[in-house]
Amino acid sequence: MCALKITRSILWQLSNYTLLQAQTTTQTIANSIRFYYTVKRKVAKDENYLSKHLYDKIRIKGPITVAEYMKVVLQNPMQGYYMSKDMFGEKGDFVTSPEITQIFGEMLAVWFLNEWQKIGCPKPLQIIELGPGRGTLSSDIVNVFSHFKALHNASLHLVEISPVLSDIQAGTLCLQSSLNNNKNALVYRHGISRHGIPVSWYKQLKDVPEGFTLLLAHEFFDALPIHKFHKTYAGYKEVLIDIDNSEEKEYKFRYVLAKNDTPMLKVLLKSNETRDHVEISADSLLIYEQICQRLASSGGIALICDYGHNGTGTDTFRAFKKHTQVNPLVKPGTADLTADVDFSLIRDIANKTNDVLVFGPAKQKNFLQRIGIEHRVKALAENMEDKKDVEHLNSCYKFLTEESKMGERFKFVALMPATMKKIIDKYPVVGFV
Ligand SMILES: C[S@@+](CC[C@H](N)C(=O)[O-])C[C@H]1O[C@@H](n2cnc3c(N)ncnc32)[C@H](O)[C@@H]1O
């Protein structure tokens, strides 16, 4: 059976199940947003906490890199943007594809099932998600896997730095979970999913045990710190962040250029670089390398979805607050900081050893349509009785696939071990051709 036929057959088998799920969803959600859980943890809020912290840091050690600024703003244990609140949905700062409709997660599950079946469904199976947000995508994927009885000897591994989000993920995925009292343990929380598989939480990917893996990273890499470089008459310089003393205002920051070559400029910038602005995430490079090593040594399939470019992007560092783009240097910690992902760097890392094959980037619109989202939406709509549900379904579909919405900017890249080449030559990876 050709790969696409397998996908269609999986989709067909899924249709009854998804109808039930979709009806519940469309009845209970408003404006495409799902709210599963309310955060109980309260963190004392001081809007100036991070500004003061950064101000003191820069006063003592001088201008800092954009990566260091992002790390403090997003990951500071006390009040980092990701550490202390739920930022998703209509009332938050942004919305992501899995939060718009469960069809997104289900299509990705179908894709994984299809590719996994092609290689004979190796077990035990580890499903890893990097940066799982509210846990919605993992939940939708595990639901589909359970429908196909694919969860025997399977486990879910979540890499998440945010204590607040890990609470929410546990609420989404598990009936019960508990925090590990041993602060040095690699697994800081564990639980059993509603479908009975073990779920473990880690701070970093390298802590997840080796094993055959289906790995997913959706809007994860865009949240990792980047270094910024700017082309000047005197060659490239790293962009730094300094205190701005030009006004009397407290805690103002500004961009400056490093006078000398910084270590990261020497390490990260390619000698043949020509763009005026270049952004490189050293943290992402490390994780791409870890993913490639994991796939090469233990086998598996990885799917990375994010907004980004193929080595052509320039000045993309920005901030979002309440669904509006704002200045990243104003009120740090109150807005999400993000930068487009450079997918060409994934290929560069994979090509270093030739142990891993890279597919894509493919536009979200093309990827979802090639894996059959239209068939699914049509099948669901045909079984819906309420016109409003059909309208809602269609608007979600358009939001995910229209080029002016999420269809063009969001892209998919898949990684597979080079040992799978023969199978892939015979049954090409669905979604990329
Ligand atoms: C933009 S959200 C995306 C959430 C989810 N994947 C989605 O698409 O709805 C980024 C996620 O990555 C997590 N995160 C950010 N930096 C991280 C890091 N260095 N290590 C682990 N998780 C991180 C955040 O806490 C959050 O769960």
The ligand as a MOL file (V3000), in Angstrom:
LIG
                    3D

  0  0  0     0  0            999 V3000
M  V30 BEGIN CTAB
M  V30 COUNTS 27 29 0 0 0
M  V30 BEGIN ATOM
M  V30 1 C 5.4450 29.1430 22.4880 0
M  V30 2 S 5.1660 27.9130 23.6590 0 CHG=1
M  V30 3 C 4.5720 26.6080 22.6300 0
M  V30 4 C 3.7100 25.6410 23.3640 0
M  V30 5 C 3.1020 24.4830 22.5750 0
M  V30 6 N 4.1080 23.6840 21.9400 0
M  V30 7 C 2.0870 24.9720 21.5780 0
M  V30 8 O 2.4200 25.0410 20.3910 0
M  V30 9 O 0.9790 25.3110 21.9750 0 CHG=-1
M  V30 10 C 6.7940 27.4130 24.1210 0
M  V30 11 C 6.8550 26.2670 25.1040 0
M  V30 12 O 8.2190 25.9030 25.3250 0
M  V30 13 C 8.5410 25.9630 26.7160 0
M  V30 14 N 9.9430 26.3600 26.8070 0
M  V30 15 C 10.4760 27.5490 26.4770 0
M  V30 16 N 11.8170 27.5200 26.6400 0
M  V30 17 C 12.1290 26.2720 27.0390 0
M  V30 18 C 13.3560 25.6010 27.3490 0
M  V30 19 N 14.5290 26.2260 27.2710 0
M  V30 20 N 13.3000 24.3050 27.7150 0
M  V30 21 C 12.1200 23.6480 27.8010 0
M  V30 22 N 10.9200 24.2340 27.5240 0
M  V30 23 C 10.9240 25.5200 27.1510 0
M  V30 24 C 7.5480 26.9720 27.2550 0
M  V30 25 O 7.4230 26.9280 28.6440 0
M  V30 26 C 6.2920 26.5600 26.4900 0
M  V30 27 O 5.7370 25.3950 27.0010 0
M  V30 END ATOM
M  V30 BEGIN BOND
M  V30 1 1 1 2
M  V30 2 1 2 3
M  V30 3 1 2 10
M  V30 4 1 3 4
M  V30 5 1 4 5
M  V30 6 1 5 6
M  V30 7 1 5 7
M  V30 8 2 7 8
M  V30 9 1 7 9
M  V30 10 1 10 11
M  V30 11 1 11 12
M  V30 12 1 11 26
M  V30 13 1 12 13
M  V30 14 1 13 14
M  V30 15 1 13 24
M  V30 16 1 14 15
M  V30 17 1 14 23
M  V30 18 2 15 16
M  V30 19 1 16 17
M  V30 20 1 17 18
M  V30 21 2 17 23
M  V30 22 1 18 19
M  V30 23 2 18 20
M  V30 24 1 20 21
M  V30 25 2 21 22
M  V30 26 1 22 23
M  V30 27 1 24 25
M  V30 28 1 24 26
M  V30 29 1 26 27
M  V30 END BOND
M  V30 END CTAB
M  END
